[in-house]
Amino acid sequence: MRLRPTIPALLCVLGWLPVSGVLAQPASGPHVPTSAADAAPSDGARLPALEFEKYRLANGLEVILHRDHSLPLVAVNLWYHVGPANEPPGRSGFAHLFEHLMFEGSKHVGKRFDPLLESAGATNANATTSWDRTNYFETVPREHLELALWLESDRMGFMAGSLTQQRLHVQRSVVLNERRQSYENSPYGPSTLALLDALFPSGHPYHGAIIGSPADLRAATLQDVRDFFTAFYAPGNATLVLAGDFDSAVARRLVDRYFGTLPSRASPRRTRQVTPPLAAAHRQRVTEPVELAKVSMAWIAPPAYSSEDLPLDLAMAILAQGKATRLYRSLVVEQRLATGVDAAIDANELCSMALLSATAASGKSVRRLEESIDQVLSDLAVKGPTDAELARAKRQRLVDLASELQELNGPGGDSGRAGLLQRFNHYLGDPGHLETYLQELHAVSKQDVRHAVQQHLRPDSRAVVITEPAAASSTSTRP
């Protein structure tokens, strides 16, 4: 994320099939209840419809339009289907580097991207990189939609020719400093890198952090960067979502004017590598200059929106998302072994990551902390959740979704209505997956959660990193 001055260091919680020239759903305001709302798993709770039009330009650009006239704003959200999963060998970090380079100037806009948006009253103008995609987004007053489309199309069509060695040097330095701040010199950052390396060995598309290795970034030449742009920043490898107050016919004309004239290029192949669970448990100790020890665990889980994605997601909510959860009650309240706990599913295209961590209370045994975590996991695997736990976790997901639907563009470009349409489209090829998602959420049973924990949160297929405090400022690792 192109934040000022850096991006978050920690792993945190926060689809794709061609549809050519098809009106997927009629466009109308999103506040009319549909059958999706009726599928909501909570005492008559109702969610607004998420209606859209989806079509494709002749050059391959996917376009999704979602109209909402309640506010005079339009969210512009552009996903390029490229992330670390697509980076060639020796080019780690290129997807994230481009997130920065795209703000360095293009042929007709020059370096006026930010000043022009700011003068137009734009908000939430930013970019982020994940394992599978890089996105660019902004929310503008409706009368400035044409400006935003011109800016984004100029970057898509005319950025490579504006790249210079100096601009590459500046942004590479920014990214290297970001890595130092986010990982190398950040509390528990080296432990995060160790955990990622344990899950994804060299050769796996997700190997290393999204931000890339310093060696690969330093070795990047101007031609390497231009080649990467030509390969992945093509209309046929991108999806544009507009969400907000616009006339569909006018929006289509503007999209065609600014993007339809860009030449088509061959779309790169999407990586389809299957990622099995770890064949054996991995343990590592990392000594860091921190005050409190930490236990971090991670598992390879099924890909985003697969059949076991929702049961696992609900399991993580039951374990440690809130003060009424099992790990918080046991480790923080009852035994006072930990100061905090976290659990999340980082859902991605090739696989997901199930992440769990607990920060030890001062003076408490890390071994006892880990044993207590294992006891809670074992109990959930054997007995499953209670009715109350499962209902609370489902309500939590429904509240999260309702909050997303209140926004046109979320802060990371992958939430809000525009981000939700992009996520469903990227991973499933179906922006209209909301109704099915709600039905599947409603259908998850206690047995489903118990089975998911048994199958995917096994002690013999996980990576465990123990962070130990050190008085010295140097960082070392040992098995």
Beta strands, then each sheet from edge to edge (+ up, - down):
strand 1: 53-56
strand 2: 62-67
strand 3: 73-80
strand 4: 123-129
strand 5: 134-141
strand 6: 238-244
strand 7: 282-288
strand 8: 294-301
strand 9: 338-346
strand 10: 352-360
strand 11: 462-469
strand 12: 476-478
sheet 1: 1+ 2- 6- 3+ 5- 4+
sheet 2: 9+ 10- 8+ 11- 7- 12+
end
